[in-house]
Every structure is written in structure tokens, then in C-alpha cells.
Amino acid sequence: MAKFVLAGKADCPYFAKAELLADYLQINLPNFKIHKITQHPDKWEQWLRDICEKNGWKHKRSPIVWRELLDRGGKGLLLGGFNDFMEHAQHYYGITSDMLSEQMLRIAKENLQTHIEIEKEEEYIKSLINPLQVWISSASAPACYNLIPLLANGEVFGMATEVSIHLLDSSHYKEILHGIVMEAEDLAFPLLRSVSMHTELDDAFVQADIVILLDDILFQHEIPSLEDCIRQVTEQCKVYGSLIEKNANSKVKVIVSGKTFVNLRALMIMTFAPSIDGQNIIAVAMFLENAAKAMLARKLNMNSAGVKDVIVWGNISGNSYVDLSKAKVYKYDSAIWGPPNFSRHLLDMIYDGSWVRSEFAFVLSSLSSWGHHCLGMSPAHVIATVLRYWYQDSPPGEIVSMGILSEGQFCIPEGIIFSMPVRFQDGSWEVITETEISEETQETLKRLAHDLIQEKQVALGEIPEMRPYKEPAFNGFNLLALLEEENVQTPPEDLDTLSNGLLQPETQEGEKVQATTDEPEAPPDGLLQSEMLEEDKVQVPIDDPETSSESLNQSETSLSNAENNENP
């Protein structure tokens, strides 16, 4: 019996012609057998080098044909390429192929598409056998406790994909981790293959398919400066980045969440894990986006799910800009009603300009200080939603805010993690570059980018300290004053991460809010709420010092969080 092996690039027209001839011979000759191997064009050259080196052959083009010596064993007998196979068929069997070039190209295109579909099917089958390996750092955080059921119930990755969850944290939280593992096992989710705890960094992120970083910075006995915090974050990310580079799968997806230096941490992970595709490392901005939607929905007395396309620009955990210019409302109960896909511009629905400039702006800037936001439900829901969009696509036409590596979109400098509008599709994401922005918004984005560039330069040791943007007063945070004010408790000295770390905006003592009975002011025509906030500031009342730890943080704020901290 003659058994031949025909291998080639999936899109090779000569492979397509040789394949047709081989199929004809196999159908008409009972002792002729053919085994076909296709390789993706990107993998063909490496595969060909490996097979030739293994068998001691010399061949450089697609296709390659050899004969298997079934009766004697050992390596195959190289026949050659396309011309050699055609001559062999003509000489031994008196058969040749008269396929036209146009037909060869068409079949080659079909072969490539079929090969890609087969690869996807094989990956899916493997995923049923090998569960997704999900690693969560700072796993003692409340967000992790709420996240585990969302990852294991099948809604995020699909009802046919099992997951194995690995919880990573300091040994000081070993008892908490053990309790979480036992409770997760008690849930008996059919798709939860296993839950394990890890306290040794050397074993972190082994074979990870997904890494979720919940870490926030840890303050020791001495409260550091902003630059010291940045350097501390950089050292932590250097450890994590090198471990992800060493232990995780090459296509691992990394999600950075938390309250402090979210953009910087994502950038540093990219820096210290250079082999990981930058598109697979993102910073979560949806927490702030959802909070803005909820506030707007309460103002309009509607469900927050009906508020869409709110955009968060800039530094997610620092100076950010919440843009309502594209925001829409659906299913709004008013005199005008329509089908489920009927929407109205949100700014046309809100006429209380003073509320937008004051309460809305202040609450968004103070989210990290609210106790109920530390319970972890909202951060867990946000992370699960981002992963679900990543694996199953975001709703068509809907804008999602996410911190990604800038490549110059919207004239934002390259090389920084910047929150901007994106959409998820086919297991990846893309920036919605068709989003139009005004000149005022463009100037705001420059200010936001300045802070992120400064953070990057401090982290990489290019400058010793942060420098203001144009005016000396432009500075996002004053950590020393804030941490003293919050009376932060110091955890064990050797703990490297803090699940509930907190940074607050700069505050000035002695500020009071003047009561006002003015009628609500409607936004001027054509003026975005973000632009109004650049003109007006809000002063925040200061509670009694004895109860200050339970009160809202004292801060001057604007919706963009990018203006100078000046007294009104």
C-alpha cells in the first residue's frame, strides 16, 4: 500500500491543486492513501523547519510531499514539492491535473478559512477538557469574594467552559483565603473545577489564562510622598510582571482594577511582561462609568440600565473626565415614548445645571471614600462584565470605557494607559475612533495625559518628581495630608499588597459650603456638562473632627478632576 503525506500552507494554491489530484487518486486507486496536513501561513515556515530537521530533509516551499514506509517503519521518504508529486502521479499512474489558476486561488482561500474554523473548534474542545485558569491577586479583598460566583456560574465564559480559580494573597490572610475556598466549594457550581489558595509568589500565575489584579498600594509606618507611592507601585508591578512573563500562558488576559494608580499599574505590567500582547492588558474604568450612570438615573427617576454611552477619559483612579456629550437614555418615562431601541440625548433631559456642576461632580470624585463602595459588589460586577464582553462581545453600538495603551488616538500621546471609548468584538476590542470631541475636550485630554506621562517618567526613573501642568497649582493629589487626615491604620510590615488601599484628592481645611436657594439652572445650549464644570468649583462641608473618619472626604472637585485646586 502506498501512503503519502501532503503538507502545505492553508492558503497555498499549489497545495490546493496537489490536494485535488491526491483526492482523485485515493478515490480511484484502492491501494493509494493520502494524509493531508495544513498549517496556518504564520506557522508554516517554523513547522517546515522542524519537520525537515527531524527527518534530515531539505525543503523550503509549500507544499511538501513524502511517502510513509508502513512496511518497514522509520522516517518517511521525501518525494519533494508540487512538481515532484505531479511527475510521480503522471509517471506511475498516468494521471495529471488541469486545474486553472483562478480555481486554484479560490480553493486556497477556502482552505485557509476552513483551517481557521477547525483551529477554533479544536481550541473550544480543549477548553472543555482543560478549564480556564483564573488567578486573582489580593484575593482577601471583598471584591474577590463577590467575584467568584460571577465567574463560576457560566454567564461570563459560557455554559460549556469550566474554570479553575486561584486565590493569591499574603500569608497574613491565609485564614481568610481558606474560608473563601471552603465557601466557594460549598456552592457546588457545575462549571467550577477547583478553587485553590496561594501565598508564595514563586508559584503565582502558573499557566494563567486570566489574571485579575485587585492590589492597591500599601503604606508602611511612614506615609510616603506621591513619588514614593509611584516607585512602590512600580516595584510591585515589576514582581508581578516578571512572574506573568515567566509562568502565565502567552495569550493571558490581564485585568487591572482597584482604587489607586490603576493606569500606572497596567502600564508597568506591560513594561515588565514584554512578551504579553499589549492588547491583552487593560485597566477597568467601568466602575466610575457605572457610578455616573447610576447618579444620572436617580436624577431622572429611571433605571440606570437605561443610561448608555457615558465616556470616562484619562486617569481612572486620578484625574479623569466624565463626558456626557454622547450619553443617551432608553425607556425614559416621559411624554415621548418609543420602542426599546428608541433613545434621547441625556443632556436634553437634565435641566439642572447647578446639580451637574455640584453634587454630580463631587460624588464622582469622592467614590473611593464611600464605605458602601468597599463592600465589593460593584467592582466584582464590573470585572465580570468586562470579561463577559471580552469573551462574548459588548452590546452592538454601545460605548464601553476602558484604560488601554494609547497609540495616538484622539491626539493622546503614545505609550501611556489612557481611558477612552472602546467596543468588544470577536474576542478582542477596538477603539471607537469615530467619536468626535470638541476643542475644549481635547485640551482637557492633554491635561489628563500630562499627569500620566509624569507618573510614567517617575516610575521609570526619568524624572525625580512630578511637575505641574503649565500652572504651578495643577496637582492631582497631596498624599501626606490626605493620609494623615484619613488616619490610615498600618498593616503588618512585610505585607506587600493592600486590598482596600485608598488615595484621596487634596483637601484644604476651613472650607464651607454656602447654602443657596436659587432655582435650578439649565445648561447653556451647546455647552457640555464637562465644560461647565471647568468654570465652577464646589466647596465641601467639613464635619466635626471627632467624626471625620466617617464623613465624606474634604475635597474641591470638578467632573474632569483636571482643573487647578483653587478656592472659589
C-alpha positions, 0 to 999 in steps of 0.5 A: 500500500502506498501512503503519502503525506501532503503538507502545505500552507492553508492558503497555498494554491499549489497545495490546493491543486496537489490536494485535488489530484491526491483526492482523485487518486485515493478515490480511484486507486484502492491501494493509494492513501493520502494524509493531508496536513495544513498549517496556518501561513504564520506557522508554516515556515517554523513547522517546515523547519522542524519537520525537515530537521527531524527527518534530515530533509531539505525543503523550503516551499509549500507544499511538501510531499513524502511517502510513509514506509508502513512496511518497514517503519522509520522516517518517511521518504521525501518525494519533494514539492508540487512538481515532484508529486505531479511527475510521480502521479503522471509517471506511475499512474498516468494521471495529471491535473488541469486545474486553472489558476483562478480555481486554484486561488479560490480553493486556497482561500477556502482552505485557509478559512476552513483551517481557521474554523477547525483551529477554533473548534479544536481550541473550544474542545480543549477548553472543555477538557482543560478549564480556564485558569483564573488567578486573582491577586489580593484575593482577601479583598471583598471584591474577590469574594463577590467575584467568584460566583460571577465567574463560576456560574457560566454567564461570563465564559459560557455554559460549556467552559469550566474554570479553575480559580486561584486565590493569591494573597499574603500569608497574613490572610491565609485564614481568610483565603481558606474560608473563601475556598471552603465557601466557594466549594460549598456552592457546588457550581457545575462549571467550577473545577477547583478553587485553590489558595496561594501565598508564595509568589514563586508559584503565582500565575502558573499557566494563567489564562486570566489574571485579575489584579485587585492590589492597591498600594500599601503604606508602611509606618511612614506615609510616603510622598506621591513619588514614593507611592509611584516607585512602590507601585512600580516595584510591585508591578515589576514582581508581578510582571516578571512572574506573568512573563515567566509562568502565565500562558502567552495569550493571558488576559490581564485585568487591572482594577482597584482604587489607586494608580490603576493606569500606572499599574497596567502600564508597568505590567506591560513594561515588565511582561514584554512578551504579553500582547499589549492588547491583552492588558487593560485597566477597568474604568467601568466602575466610575462609568457605572457610578455616573450612570447610576447618579444620572438615573436617580436624577431622572427617576429611571433605571440606570440600565437605561443610561448608555454611552457615558465616556470616562477619559484619562486617569481612572483612579486620578484625574479623569473626565466624565463626558456626557456629550454622547450619553443617551437614555432608553425607556425614559418615562416621559411624554415621548415614548418609543420602542426599546431601541428608541433613545434621547440625548441625556443632556436634553433631559437634565435641566439642572445645571447647578446639580451637574456642576455640584453634587454630580461632580463631587460624588464622582470624585469622592467614590473611593471614600464611600464605605458602601463602595468597599463592600465589593459588589460593584467592582466584582460586577464590573470585572465580570462584565468586562470579561463577559464582553471580552469573551462574548462581545459588548452590546452592538453600538454601545460605548464601553470605557476602558484604560488601554495603551494609547497609540495616538488616538484622539491626539493622546500621546503614545505609550501611556494607559489612557481611558477612552471609548472602546467596543468588544468584538470577536474576542478582542476590542477596538477603539471607537475612533469615530467619536468626535470631541470638541476643542475644549475636550481635547485640551482637557485630554492633554491635561489628563495625559500630562499627569500620566506621562509624569507618573510614567517618567517617575516610575521609570526613573526619568524624572525625580518628581512630578511637575505641574501642568503649565500652572504651578497649582495643577496637582492631582493629589497631596498624599501626606495630608490626605493620609494623615487626615484619613488616619490610615491604620498600618498593616503588618510590615512585610505585607506587600499588597493592600486590598482596600488601599485608598488615595484621596484628592487634596483637601484644604481645611476651613472650607464651607459650603454656602447654602443657596436657594436659587432655582435650578439652572439649565445648561447653556445650549451647546455647552457640555456638562464637562465644560461647565464644570471647568468654570465652577468649583464646589466647596465641601462641608467639613464635619466635626473632627471627632467624626471625620473618619466617617464623613465624606472626604474634604475635597474641591472637585470638578467632573474632569478632576483636571482643573487647578485646586483653587478656592472659589 
